[in-house]
């Protein structure tokens, strides 16, 4: 028998530089987005043709293209370029973000637009990549409110976390592009 493949023989060829770059980008993007998957599965659903796996794949692809900077092997995620939602709804203008004790408050305004509705819901997401923990506001706030607040989990008291905000239509089928509100140190530190 003439063997053309034997899995027990170690490969002699080293991986190409290009392959290593792409693999690292994939690991970084997957590691950052995975805790946000429940949100991404919904907010990217229209871009995945109604399939949650394809939706996450599209978000992963965009993160790899836009959300990673640096040269191999020192590539890194740039959180303000990561899109956790993507859509046609108009975003709001952020006026202020206040963190005190365990509370995050976001003040915003919204310009008149034919695509925006007063009943559009505001979704605030707090995310700690180090803790692999993410959560969103459980109380519903609307575009017309101009203000929203969310209690932070105790776990965020001593660590670093990111805040993202996006708008969702009342029927939950349309979204705005996500807005990065910034990275913050734990609230107990001052």
Order of alpha helices (4+ residues) and beta strands (2+ residues): alpha-alpha-alpha-beta-beta-beta-beta-beta-beta-beta-beta-beta-beta
